[in-house]
Amino acid sequence: MQQGSILSVYDKSYKLKIGQWHRTFLDYRCRNCRKNFKTFVVEVKCSGKGGNGEAMKLGERPPFGPNVPSRVITLIGGDRELFLAGRRAENQGMGIGAFAYYRRVVENQKGRIIDEIIKVAKRIKASEKMIQILESARDETQFAAAIESIKSTIPQVLLINGHNPLTLLHKALSKGLHAQSDKECLQLATSIRAILTELAERLGQALKEQAELDDAVKNLLKAGSEKSSKTENKSE
């Protein structure tokens, strides 16, 4: 580093005084898409010896960590920020915080999650009895009672390793928050996120595959009808 123009990021120049800390923002653009930016807040100090100095990162936006699949964001609806707060807490190893955030998201969005399961049930032509049970669970105000009522009632395509994902979530959420160590809470939080993410993926995939199948059947029936119509016209 040299006193004067020391940093240049996308036409921005930053000047430093030797021996003093300076706080600034650095914007970096994704080299792949050339559209997305990441902003870092840093403090920099130039020592004046051969252009050397120190730099310390204070924060970044978007926050550090893996991306959350869009299907998960869609599934949790209005609790997006709570879920992302839980994800940040999980990334930073704060088990109790992550567990608390995820539990609140799942309990808040119980009705929305079951609604998505009902969509799949209707799309795959599930029995009327299954749909009625799911609808009753959706309208049940108590989370535990709702999950208990549908522990054996869910489209098979949504099972995770043969288990009802809502039952798995309930087992994790029923653990007392204050009875667990931070490490145990972190393990539970990671499991809750993994199950919720897998459920979101299975819901989306099930609806997509059934829609494609419906279109295929529709197209083939249409093609068969047009062929029959042409044959009848020729015979006349």
LOMARNU-717897 format. One record per residue: y, z, x of N, C-alpha, C in turn; residue in three letters. Coordinates in steps of 0.05 Angstrom, whole numbers, plus 5000, padded with zeros to 4 digits. Atoms other than C-alpha are relative to their C-alpha. Last residue first. Layout:
N
(r (Y,Z,X),(Y,Z,X),(Y,Z,X),"ala")
...
END
This chain:
236
(r (4988,5012,5024),(4197,4077,3668),(5007,4971,5005),"glu")
(r (5021,5007,5019),(4149,4095,3723),(5010,4988,4975),"ser")
(r (5014,5024,4991),(4204,4090,3775),(4979,4992,4979),"lys")
(r (4983,5023,5004),(4248,4139,3737),(4986,4974,5007),"asn")
(r (4999,5006,5028),(4191,4189,3731),(5017,4976,4995),"glu")
(r (5026,5012,5007),(4178,4186,3806),(5000,4992,4970),"thr")
(r (5000,5027,4990),(4252,4197,3821),(4974,4986,4992),"lys")
(r (4981,5016,5016),(4254,4259,3777),(5000,4971,5008),"ser")
(r (5013,5005,5026),(4191,4287,3808),(5018,4982,4983),"ser")
(r (5022,5019,4996),(4221,4279,3877),(4987,4993,4974),"lys")
(r (4988,5027,4996),(4287,4312,3856),(4978,4979,5003),"glu")
(r (4989,5009,5026),(4248,4371,3827),(5012,4973,5003),"ser")
(r (5023,5007,5018),(4207,4380,3890),(5009,4989,4974),"gly")
(r (5011,5025,4989),(4270,4379,3934),(4977,4990,4983),"ala")
(r (4981,5021,5006),(4303,4431,3889),(4989,4973,5009),"lys")
(r (5002,5005,5028),(4242,4475,3892),(5018,4977,4991),"leu")
(r (5025,5014,5005),(4241,4468,3967),(4995,4994,4971),"leu")
(r (4998,5027,4990),(4315,4485,3973),(4974,4984,4995),"asn")
(r (4982,5015,5017),(4309,4546,3928),(5002,4971,5009),"lys")
(r (5014,5005,5026),(4249,4572,3965),(5017,4983,4982),"val")
(r (5022,5019,4994),(4284,4564,4032),(4985,4993,4975),"ala")
(r (4988,5026,4997),(4348,4596,4006),(4978,4979,5005),"asp")
(r (4991,5009,5026),(4310,4656,3981),(5011,4972,5001),"asp")
(r (5024,5007,5016),(4274,4662,4047),(5007,4990,4973),"leu")
(r (5010,5025,4989),(4340,4660,4085),(4975,4990,4985),"glu")
(r (4981,5021,5008),(4369,4713,4040),(4991,4973,5010),"ala")
(r (5006,5005,5028),(4306,4756,4050),(5019,4978,4989),"gln")
(r (5025,5014,5002),(4313,4750,4125),(4993,4993,4971),"glu")
(r (4997,5027,4989),(4386,4769,4124),(4975,4983,4997),"lys")
(r (4984,5015,5018),(4377,4828,4078),(5003,4971,5009),"leu")
(r (5015,5004,5025),(4320,4855,4119),(5015,4983,4980),"ala")
(r (5020,5020,4996),(4358,4843,4184),(4984,4995,4975),"gln")
(r (4988,5026,4997),(4419,4881,4161),(4980,4978,5003),"gly")
(r (4988,5007,5025),(4379,4940,4136),(5012,4972,5001),"leu")
(r (5021,5008,5018),(4336,4941,4198),(5011,4992,4972),"arg")
(r (5010,5026,4992),(4397,4940,4244),(4978,4991,4981),"glu")
(r (4979,5020,5005),(4431,4997,4206),(4990,4972,5007),"ala")
(r (4999,5004,5029),(4367,5037,4206),(5020,4979,4993),"leu")
(r (5024,5016,5007),(4360,5027,4282),(4999,4995,4970),"glu")
(r (4995,5028,4990),(4432,5051,4293),(4976,4982,4992),"thr")
(r (4980,5012,5017),(4421,5113,4248),(5006,4971,5008),"leu")
(r (5012,5006,5026),(4357,5129,4284),(5019,4986,4982),"ile")
(r (5020,5021,4997),(4389,5123,4353),(4987,4992,4974),"ala")
(r (4986,5026,4996),(4451,5162,4333),(4980,4977,5002),"arg")
(r (4987,5007,5025),(4410,5219,4305),(5013,4973,5002),"ile")
(r (5021,5009,5018),(4365,5220,4367),(5012,4991,4973),"ser")
(r (5009,5026,4991),(4425,5224,4413),(4979,4988,4982),"thr")
(r (4979,5020,5006),(4454,5280,4372),(4992,4972,5008),"ala")
(r (5001,5006,5029),(4388,5318,4374),(5021,4979,4992),"leu")
(r (5025,5015,5005),(4384,5313,4450),(4998,4992,4970),"gln")
(r (4996,5027,4989),(4457,5334,4456),(4975,4983,4995),"leu")
(r (4983,5015,5019),(4445,5393,4410),(5005,4972,5009),"cys")
(r (5017,5006,5023),(4387,5416,4454),(5016,4984,4979),"glu")
(r (5019,5021,4991),(4431,5412,4516),(4982,4991,4977),"lys")
(r (4985,5025,4999),(4487,5450,4481),(4982,4977,5008),"asp")
(r (4984,5002,4977),(4437,5504,4462),(5015,4974,5001),"ser")
(r (5009,5018,4979),(4413,5509,4391),(5019,5002,5024),"gln")
(r (5025,4989,4989),(4419,5566,4341),(4990,4984,5023),"ala")
(r (4994,4977,4982),(4493,5551,4330),(4974,5013,5011),"his")
(r (4982,5008,4979),(4480,5482,4300),(5003,5022,5021),"leu")
(r (4975,4985,5000),(4421,5503,4258),(5016,4994,5025),"gly")
(r (5000,4980,4978),(4370,5447,4256),(5027,5015,5000),"lys")
(r (5006,4974,5011),(4371,5414,4187),(4999,5022,5022),"ser")
(r (4975,4987,5010),(4407,5353,4216),(4995,5029,4990),"leu")
(r (4982,4995,4978),(4347,5332,4258),(5025,5016,4991),"ala")
(r (5013,4981,4982),(4297,5339,4202),(5018,5008,5023),"lys")
(r (4998,4974,5013),(4345,5304,4154),(4988,5022,5018),"his")
(r (4973,4991,4997),(4353,5245,4201),(5003,5028,4989),"leu")
(r (4996,4994,4971),(4278,5236,4206),(5028,5011,5004),"leu")
(r (5014,4975,4995),(4272,5241,4130),(5003,5008,5029),"thr")
(r (4984,4979,5012),(4326,5188,4123),(4987,5028,5004),"leu")
(r (4978,4993,4982),(4289,5143,4172),(5018,5022,4989),"pro")
(r (4976,5004,5015),(4224,5145,4131),(5024,5009,5017),"asn")
(r (4987,4977,5012),(4169,5142,4182),(5025,4992,4985),"his")
(r (5015,4990,5023),(4119,5088,4201),(5013,5023,4986),"gly")
(r (5025,4989,4989),(4149,5076,4270),(4983,5014,4978),"asn")
(r (4998,5000,4971),(4215,5067,4234),(4976,5014,5012),"ile")
(r (5013,4978,4986),(4206,5048,4161),(5003,4997,5030),"leu")
(r (4980,4983,4987),(4257,4999,4134),(4988,5024,5015),"leu")
(r (4987,5014,4978),(4208,4943,4119),(5021,5017,5014),"val")
(r (5016,4998,4976),(4166,4992,4079),(5014,4986,5024),"gln")
(r (5013,5026,4993),(4219,4997,4026),(4987,5002,5027),"pro")
(r (4981,5017,4985),(4233,5071,4012),(4986,4974,5007),"ile")
(r (4991,5022,5016),(4202,5124,3968),(5021,4984,5015),"thr")
(r (5022,5020,5000),(4160,5175,4004),(5007,4975,4984),"ser")
(r (5015,4999,4975),(4216,5221,4026),(4977,4981,5002),"lys")
(r (5008,5028,4992),(4258,5198,3967),(4984,5000,5026),"ile")
(r (5009,5016,5023),(4267,5263,3928),(4990,4972,5008),"ser")
(r (5026,4990,5008),(4270,5306,3992),(4988,4982,4977),"glu")
(r (5019,5010,4981),(4328,5264,4018),(4972,5008,4992),"ile")
(r (5000,5029,5002),(4370,5276,3956),(4978,4989,5018),"ala")
(r (5014,5007,5024),(4353,5350,3953),(4997,4970,4997),"ala")
(r (5028,4993,4997),(4374,5360,4025),(4983,4992,4976),"ala")
(r (5013,5018,4981),(4439,5323,4016),(4971,5005,5002),"phe")
(r (5010,4985,4978),(4461,5360,3953),(4984,4982,5019),"gln")
(r (4978,4990,4983),(4505,5317,3908),(4990,5016,5024),"thr")
(r (5004,4971,4995),(4449,5275,3879),(5021,5010,5019),"glu")
(r (4981,4985,5016),(4478,5207,3857),(4996,5030,5003),"asp")
(r (4972,5007,4993),(4445,5169,3913),(5020,5017,4985),"arg")
(r (4995,4986,4975),(4379,5206,3901),(5029,4994,5009),"ala")
(r (4997,4971,5006),(4380,5184,3828),(5006,5016,5026),"ser")
(r (4974,4997,5013),(4392,5112,3850),(5005,5029,4992),"glu")
(r (4979,5003,4980),(4334,5115,3899),(5028,5004,4988),"leu")
(r (5001,4976,4983),(4287,5142,3846),(5022,4999,5021),"ile")
(r (4990,4977,5016),(4309,5088,3797),(5001,5025,5016),"gln")
(r (4971,5004,5002),(4299,5033,3849),(5013,5023,4985),"ile")
(r (4988,4994,4974),(4229,5058,3865),(5030,4999,4999),"met")
(r (5002,4971,4996),(4211,5060,3791),(5012,5008,5027),"lys")
(r (4978,4988,5014),(4237,4989,3780),(5000,5031,5004),"glu")
(r (5005,4991,5027),(4188,4965,3832),(5025,5013,4988),"ser")
(r (5015,4975,5002),(4214,4928,3893),(4997,5009,4971),"ala")
(r (5013,4997,5026),(4237,4856,3886),(4982,5025,4999),"lys")
(r (5028,5006,4996),(4253,4846,3960),(4983,5004,4975),"ile")
(r (5003,5026,4988),(4327,4839,3945),(4971,4993,5004),"arg")
(r (4996,5021,5020),(4327,4898,3898),(4995,4972,5010),"lys")
(r (5021,4997,5019),(4297,4945,3950),(5002,4979,4978),"ala")
(r (5024,5011,4988),(4344,4918,4004),(4977,5001,4979),"val")
(r (4996,5029,4998),(4405,4931,3961),(4975,4986,5010),"lys")
(r (5005,5011,5027),(4377,5000,3943),(5004,4969,5001),"ile")
(r (5029,5000,5003),(4373,5016,4018),(4993,4988,4973),"ile")
(r (5010,5023,4984),(4446,4996,4025),(4970,4998,4998),"glu")
(r (4992,5025,5014),(4464,5043,3968),(4990,4975,5015),"asp")
(r (5020,5005,5021),(4424,5098,4002),(5006,4975,4984),"ile")
(r (5025,5008,4986),(4469,5092,4063),(4978,4993,4980),"ile")
(r (4996,5027,4991),(4532,5093,4020),(4974,4989,5014),"arg")
(r (5001,5019,5023),(4509,5154,3982),(5002,4971,5009),"gly")
(r (5027,5000,5012),(4492,5193,4046),(4998,4979,4977),"lys")
(r (5007,5028,5007),(4558,5173,4079),(4972,4998,4988),"gln")
(r (4978,5012,5015),(4589,5243,4082),(4991,4973,4989),"asn")
(r (4998,4986,5026),(4523,5276,4103),(5022,4987,4982),"glu")
(r (5024,5005,5016),(4510,5224,4157),(5002,5013,4972),"val")
(r (5001,5029,5008),(4581,5226,4184),(4977,4995,4981),"val")
(r (4980,5004,5021),(4585,5302,4183),(5000,4971,4991),"arg")
(r (5009,4987,5025),(4520,5308,4221),(5019,4995,4977),"arg")
(r (5021,5017,5012),(4543,5257,4272),(4990,5012,4974),"tyr")
(r (4988,5025,5010),(4607,5295,4286),(4980,4983,4986),"tyr")
(r (4983,4994,5023),(4573,5363,4292),(5013,4975,4987),"ala")
(r (5018,4994,5023),(4518,5336,4337),(5017,5005,4975),"phe")
(r (5013,5025,5009),(4568,5304,4384),(4983,5004,4975),"ala")
(r (4980,5017,5012),(4610,5367,4389),(4988,4975,4988),"gly")
(r (4992,4987,5025),(4550,5412,4402),(5020,4983,4985),"ile")
(r (5021,5001,5021),(4522,5364,4454),(5008,5011,4973),"gly")
(r (4992,4978,5017),(4584,5352,4497),(4982,5000,4975),"met")
(r (5019,4979,4999),(4552,5308,4550),(5006,5025,4984),"gly")
(r (4989,4980,4981),(4613,5264,4560),(4982,5024,5001),"gln")
(r (4997,5012,4974),(4578,5203,4529),(5009,5021,5021),"asn")
(r (5027,5004,4989),(4556,5246,4470),(5002,4989,5028),"glu")
(r (5010,4973,4992),(4627,5270,4458),(4973,4998,5012),"ala")
(r (4986,4992,4976),(4651,5198,4460),(4990,5027,5010),"arg")
(r (5011,5017,4978),(4597,5177,4411),(5014,5008,5026),"arg")
(r (5026,4989,4992),(4615,5235,4365),(4988,4985,5023),"gly")
(r (4994,4975,4987),(4688,5213,4365),(4974,5014,5009),"ala")
(r (4991,5006,4973),(4665,5143,4350),(5007,5025,5016),"leu")
(r (5023,5009,4985),(4626,5169,4290),(5007,4994,5029),"phe")
(r (5016,4977,4995),(4686,5208,4265),(4975,4992,5017),"leu")
(r (4987,4984,4979),(4730,5147,4273),(4984,5025,5007),"glu")
(r (5001,5014,4974),(4683,5102,4234),(5011,5018,5022),"arg")
(r (5003,4979,4979),(4676,5152,4177),(4997,4988,5027),"asp")
(r (4975,4986,4994),(4705,5104,4125),(4998,5021,5022),"gly")
(r (4976,5004,5016),(4645,5057,4126),(5024,5016,5011),"gly")
(r (4988,4973,5003),(4583,5087,4160),(5028,4998,4987),"ile")
(r (5017,4981,5015),(4541,5024,4148),(5015,5026,4995),"leu")
(r (5000,5008,5028),(4594,4974,4170),(4986,5021,4983),"thr")
(r (4973,4996,5010),(4605,5011,4236),(5002,4993,4970),"ile")
(r (4997,4971,5003),(4530,5013,4247),(5027,5007,4988),"val")
(r (5014,4992,5025),(4525,4939,4233),(5001,5030,4996),"arg")
(r (4983,5004,5024),(4580,4925,4284),(4986,5009,4974),"ser")
(r (5007,5024,5016),(4538,4955,4340),(5017,4998,4974),"pro")
(r (5015,4992,5023),(4576,5010,4379),(4994,4975,4983),"val")
(r (4989,5008,5026),(4598,4987,4447),(4981,5010,4978),"asn")
(r (5012,5024,5012),(4575,5027,4508),(5012,4994,4973),"pro")
(r (5026,4996,5014),(4623,5077,4539),(4990,4975,4988),"gly")
(r (5024,5008,4985),(4693,5085,4567),(4975,5006,4983),"phe")
(r (5013,4979,4984),(4749,5091,4516),(4975,4989,5014),"pro")
(r (5018,4984,5015),(4787,5028,4494),(4985,5020,5018),"pro")
(r (5002,5009,5028),(4834,5049,4524),(4993,4971,4999),"arg")
(r (5003,5028,5005),(4831,5087,4590),(4997,4994,4970),"glu")
(r (5012,5007,5025),(4849,5154,4620),(4998,4970,4997),"gly")
(r (4996,4978,5020),(4878,5193,4677),(4986,4994,4974),"leu")
(r (5000,5009,5027),(4854,5150,4736),(5002,5023,4981),"lys")
(r (5016,4984,5018),(4876,5175,4804),(5002,4990,4972),"met")
(r (4998,5008,5028),(4903,5134,4862),(4981,5016,4983),"ala")
(r (5019,4988,5018),(4917,5154,4934),(5005,4989,4972),"glu")
(r (4991,4982,5020),(4952,5119,4991),(4978,5010,4983),"gly")
(r (5021,4984,5014),(4947,5073,5050),(5012,5018,4979),"asn")
(r (5004,5010,5027),(4999,5020,5069),(4979,5015,4985),"gly")
(r (5015,5025,5000),(4991,5032,5143),(4994,4990,4972),"gly")
(r (5014,5004,4975),(5015,5104,5135),(4982,4975,4998),"lys")
(r (4982,5013,4981),(5068,5106,5080),(4987,4995,5027),"gly")
(r (4997,4981,4977),(5027,5156,5040),(5019,4989,5021),"ser")
(r (5000,5015,4975),(5036,5117,4974),(5006,5020,5023),"cys")
(r (4981,4990,4980),(5019,5157,4912),(4996,4985,5026),"lys")
(r (5003,5012,4974),(4988,5129,4848),(5021,5012,5019),"val")
(r (4978,4989,4983),(4976,5160,4780),(4994,4991,5028),"glu")
(r (5006,4991,4973),(4936,5118,4731),(5024,5013,5013),"val")
(r (4977,4984,4992),(4932,5102,4657),(4993,5012,5027),"val")
(r (5005,4975,4985),(4883,5046,4646),(5027,5014,5005),"phe")
(r (4977,4987,4988),(4887,4991,4593),(4993,5026,5013),"thr")
(r (5005,4971,4997),(4830,4945,4576),(5023,5012,5015),"lys")
(r (4987,4985,4979),(4843,4875,4550),(4991,5029,5000),"phe")
(r (4999,4971,5002),(4802,4826,4510),(5012,5014,5024),"asn")
(r (4983,4991,5023),(4821,4753,4511),(5003,5030,4998),"lys")
(r (4972,5004,4993),(4796,4720,4575),(5019,5008,4977),"arg")
(r (4987,5011,5023),(4726,4718,4544),(5030,4993,5004),"cys")
(r (5018,5017,5015),(4689,4726,4610),(5014,4987,4976),"asn")
(r (5003,5025,4986),(4741,4753,4659),(4982,4981,4985),"arg")
(r (5028,5006,4996),(4761,4808,4610),(4997,4972,5013),"cys")
(r (5010,5019,5020),(4835,4823,4620),(4971,4993,5007),"arg")
(r (5020,5018,4989),(4859,4885,4657),(4988,4983,4978),"tyr")
(r (5015,5015,5020),(4922,4923,4640),(4982,4980,5014),"asp")
(r (5011,5025,4989),(4948,4977,4687),(4983,4986,4979),"leu")
(r (5021,5012,5016),(4994,5031,4660),(4991,4975,5014),"phe")
(r (4995,5026,5012),(5037,5076,4704),(4976,4990,4985),"thr")
(r (5019,5006,5022),(5046,5145,4734),(5007,4973,4987),"arg")
(r (4988,5017,5021),(5079,5153,4802),(4979,4994,4979),"his")
(r (5019,5011,5020),(5064,5208,4851),(5015,4984,4979),"trp")
(r (4997,4992,5028),(5112,5215,4909),(4979,4988,4982),"gln")
(r (5004,4972,5003),(5099,5213,4984),(5003,5011,4972),"gly")
(r (5020,4987,4983),(5129,5145,4995),(4999,5030,4995),"ile")
(r (4986,4986,4978),(5168,5118,4936),(4979,5016,5016),"lys")
(r (5006,4972,4995),(5129,5068,4895),(5019,5010,5022),"leu")
(r (4989,4991,4975),(5147,5002,4862),(4995,5030,5003),"lys")
(r (4995,4971,5000),(5104,4969,4809),(5010,5009,5028),"tyr")
(r (4997,4989,4973),(5105,4895,4793),(5006,5030,4998),"ser")
(r (4986,4974,4999),(5079,4864,4729),(5000,5010,5029),"lys")
(r (4971,5003,4999),(5064,4790,4727),(5015,5026,4999),"asp")
(r (4990,5017,5021),(4992,4799,4706),(5030,5001,4998),"tyr")
(r (5021,5006,5020),(4977,4858,4751),(5012,4984,4978),"val")
(r (4992,5022,5017),(5018,4865,4815),(4977,4993,4982),"ser")
(r (5021,5009,5019),(5016,4929,4854),(5011,4978,4983),"leu")
(r (5027,4992,4990),(5054,4948,4917),(4977,4991,4982),"ile")
(r (5019,5012,5018),(5123,4917,4911),(4972,5004,5009),"ser")
(r (4989,5024,5012),(5166,4967,4947),(4980,4988,4980),"gly")
(r (4978,4993,5018),(5136,5015,4996),(5013,4975,4990),"gln")
(r (4975,5000,4986),(5071,4987,5022),(5022,5008,4981),"gln")
(r (4976,5000,5017),(5000,5000,5000),(5025,5000,5017),"met")
END
